[in-house]
Amino acid sequence: MAVGVLALQGSFNEHLAALRRIGVKGVEIRKAEQLENVSSLIIPGGESTTMAKLAELHNLFPALREFVKMGKPVWGTCAGLIFLADKATGQKTGGQELVGGLDCTVHRNFFGSQIQSFEAELPVPELAATEGGPPSFRAVFIRAPAILEVGPGVEVLASVSVPSNKNVDFNPALQEGSAESDTSKVIVAVKQGNILATAFHPELTIDSRCYFMKMSPSNNEITAASSSSSSSYYADQESYLYNKQPKTDLPIYE
Ligand SMILES: NC(=O)CC[C@H](N)C(=O)O
């Protein structure tokens, strides 16, 4: 089955193009019933408040939550990470609806405004171990969120170093580290069962390894709970957004 890409706002076209590059069929998702035709889902980056308003307008939240609970692989990038988080801070007045399912707290605009967007060479050991290629990943952060806290079932895949005196007002974790060094680590990629979430935008670089990341529903509390129910989709097996190895003759970087 095809990979669904939530196509309400943001970088859904870029994800569809990235899927085409690796020979995977992507399908735009704008209505709840379209989720029935896909086996996995990407929630793209963009502007999470706007995206949430559109999702509300199209009554998509119940179907998105059900999709996550069924244990089907879901990958949130940037605003998509915010959507999947159980808790978000730095929201606009009145907050915004979240899909949830990922046991973490995110800060919506952790790294600052649009002009503080940046790129970083990010070590992601699991990518190199499972997919080969370089040990680091060229990560594009655009008015990016960061993960402030994770629950016990969440696996941290990547962190980025930031100056200790940056953002101390809203990230207590950074204050703790500042006495020992000038930089602290902030979490920017995690995995919890069937959920993968990255604060950066892998659809904007040619390195396609994130699209093949293995997810393990058996580690997920939600999936463990649902594995005894009839709605369980991937009960005890490994799952992938798309289970196909990248072609080795393709260059990893442009
Ligand atoms: N590139 C992005 O997806 C940015 C997300 C943005 N910080 C938000 O609140 O939605």
The ligand as an SDF file (V2000), in Angstrom:
LIG
                    3D

 10  9  0  0  0  0  0  0  0  0999 V2000
    9.2440   23.9520    9.9270 N   0  0  0  0  0  0  0  0  0  0  0  0
    8.2250   23.7460   10.7320 C   0  0  0  0  0  0  0  0  0  0  0  0
    7.4440   22.8150   10.5720 O   0  0  0  0  0  0  0  0  0  0  0  0
    8.0870   24.7260   11.8490 C   0  0  0  0  0  0  0  0  0  0  0  0
    7.0160   24.3760   12.8520 C   0  0  0  0  0  0  0  0  0  0  0  0
    6.6380   25.6170   13.6280 C   0  0  0  0  0  0  0  0  0  0  0  0
    7.5960   25.9160   14.6570 N   0  0  0  0  0  0  0  0  0  0  0  0
    5.2450   25.4310   14.2180 C   0  0  0  0  0  0  0  0  0  0  0  0
    4.9520   25.8330   15.2400 O   0  0  0  0  0  0  0  0  0  0  0  0
    4.4010   24.8970   13.5940 O   0  0  0  0  0  0  0  0  0  0  0  0
  1  2  1  0
  2  3  2  0
  2  4  1  0
  4  5  1  0
  5  6  1  0
  6  7  1  0
  6  8  1  0
  8  9  2  0
  8 10  1  0
M  END
$$$$
